Amino acid sequence: TANPVLTGVNIGTVQISATANGFAPDSRSATVTVTLALTPGTLNVAQSATQNATVTLSAPAPAGGLTLNAASSDTAIFTVPATVTVPVGQLSAQIPVTGVAIGANETLTVGASGVTTGTSTVNVVPAPAINIGTATVGQDLQDVLSGTLAQAAPPVVGVVVTIISADPGRLLLSTNPLVLG
């Protein structure tokens, strides 16, 4: 009088069967699967930089964790590790995506046996520019140099910019006007 409730315990396929006196038996296969999602759906990563994509499972990873295969549609444009593991009991993991060369509409694919495949679009964009001003300074004199970033620095951690002189025999740099560079 009640419909059975199925509870998936482990990824895979199993046969279920039904029997009753006076009826012909029946059997069917039931598949236990995990679905996954990749976010963001479109990832813009700067050339020569690494940014994370997140893979999220529909159910917590089983004992031993769940190892997923990750692949780039074009490793000349971006790379990812061959595998990523979602730790036991967790729903998500980070996938580092590294921009190699400028390119658009490439595909990150993540999946495993018994797990639906997830995809995300990856665009590798030019690295944001650092713009420093032009300087003319007299011999044995000082002047201030300023610059800007083409993209805002990340909050809290900021960004460290290193400025060097190609020829310290001609020009010295210092962060303090009272100290020779």
C-alpha positions in Angstrom: 0.0 0.0 0.0 3.0 2.3 0.2 5.5 3.2 -2.5 9.1 2.3 -1.6 11.6 5.1 -0.9 15.0 4.7 -2.5 18.1 6.0 -0.8 21.3 6.2 -2.8 24.2 5.0 -0.7 27.1 4.7 -3.1 27.6 5.7 -6.8 26.7 2.9 -9.2 23.9 0.8 -10.7 22.0 -1.9 -8.8 19.1 -4.2 -9.7 15.8 -3.9 -7.8 13.1 -6.5 -8.1 9.5 -6.9 -7.0 7.6 -10.2 -6.3 4.2 -11.0 -5.0 2.1 -14.3 -4.9 0.0 -14.6 -8.0 2.0 -11.9 -9.9 4.8 -12.2 -12.4 8.0 -10.7 -10.9 9.7 -7.6 -12.3 13.1 -6.1 -12.0 14.7 -2.8 -13.1 18.0 -1.1 -12.6 18.4 1.9 -10.4 21.3 4.2 -10.8 22.8 6.2 -7.9 24.6 9.3 -9.2 25.9 12.6 -8.0 25.4 15.7 -10.0 27.8 18.6 -9.9 27.9 22.2 -10.8 30.8 24.5 -11.7 30.9 28.1 -10.7 31.2 30.6 -12.0 29.6 29.5 -15.3 32.1 31.8 -17.1 35.5 32.3 -15.6 37.7 35.2 -16.7 41.3 34.6 -15.7 44.2 36.9 -16.5 47.1 35.6 -18.6 49.9 34.2 -16.3 47.5 34.3 -13.3 45.6 31.6 -11.4 42.0 31.9 -10.4 39.8 29.3 -8.7 36.6 27.7 -10.1 34.4 25.9 -7.6 32.9 22.4 -8.1 29.8 21.7 -6.0 28.3 18.2 -5.5 24.6 17.5 -5.0 25.5 15.3 -2.0 28.4 15.1 0.4 31.4 13.2 -0.8 31.5 9.6 0.3 34.1 7.9 2.6 37.6 8.5 1.1 36.4 11.6 -0.7 35.4 11.9 -4.4 38.1 12.3 -7.0 37.0 14.1 -10.1 38.8 14.4 -13.4 39.4 17.9 -14.7 40.3 18.9 -18.2 41.0 21.9 -20.3 39.7 22.1 -23.9 43.0 23.7 -24.9 46.1 23.5 -22.6 47.8 26.2 -24.7 45.1 28.6 -23.5 44.6 27.5 -19.8 45.6 24.6 -17.6 44.0 22.8 -14.6 45.2 19.9 -12.5 44.2 16.5 -13.9 42.2 15.7 -10.8 40.5 17.4 -7.9 39.3 15.7 -4.8 36.2 16.7 -2.8 37.0 15.7 0.8 34.8 13.2 2.6 31.6 14.7 3.8 32.2 18.0 1.9 30.1 19.4 -0.9 32.7 21.4 -2.8 36.3 21.9 -3.8 38.4 24.6 -5.5 39.9 24.0 -9.0 42.9 26.3 -9.8 42.7 27.6 -13.4 45.9 29.1 -14.8 45.7 31.4 -17.8 48.5 30.5 -20.3 47.6 32.6 -23.4 44.9 35.0 -24.4 41.8 33.1 -25.7 38.0 33.0 -25.4 35.2 30.5 -25.0 37.4 27.5 -24.0 35.8 24.8 -21.8 36.7 23.4 -18.4 35.2 19.9 -18.0 34.9 18.1 -14.6 33.4 14.6 -14.0 33.9 11.1 -13.0 32.3 7.7 -13.3 28.8 7.9 -11.9 28.9 11.6 -11.7 27.3 14.0 -14.2 29.8 16.0 -16.1 30.0 19.7 -15.4 31.4 22.4 -17.7 32.4 26.1 -17.4 33.5 28.5 -20.0 37.0 29.9 -19.5 38.2 33.2 -21.1 41.9 34.1 -20.7 42.2 37.9 -20.8 45.3 40.2 -20.9 46.8 40.9 -17.5 45.8 44.3 -16.2 48.3 47.0 -16.8 50.5 48.9 -14.4 50.9 52.5 -15.6 53.9 54.5 -14.3 54.5 58.1 -15.2 57.3 59.4 -17.3 60.1 61.0 -15.3 62.7 63.5 -15.9 65.0 64.3 -13.0 68.1 66.5 -12.9 71.5 65.0 -11.9 71.8 64.9 -8.1 68.2 65.9 -7.7 65.0 64.0 -6.7 61.5 63.8 -8.0 58.4 61.9 -7.1 57.1 59.1 -9.4 53.5 58.0 -9.4 51.6 55.2 -11.0 48.2 53.5 -11.3 46.8 50.0 -11.6 44.4 49.4 -14.5 42.3 47.3 -12.1 41.6 47.8 -8.4 43.8 45.9 -6.0 42.1 43.1 -4.1 40.6 44.3 -0.8 42.4 43.5 2.4 45.5 41.9 0.9 46.2 44.6 -1.7 48.9 44.1 -4.3 52.7 44.6 -4.0 54.2 46.6 -6.9 58.0 46.4 -7.3 59.6 49.2 -9.2 63.3 48.8 -10.2 65.8 50.9 -12.1 67.3 49.2 -15.1 70.5 51.0 -14.5 71.3 52.0 -10.9 74.4 53.7 -12.2 72.1 56.4 -13.7 69.0 56.4 -11.5 68.4 55.3 -8.0 64.9 54.6 -6.4 63.9 55.0 -2.8 60.6 55.0 -0.8 62.0 57.7 1.5 63.1 61.2 0.2 65.7 61.4 3.0 67.4 58.1 2.0 69.5 57.7 -1.1 68.0 54.9 -3.3 
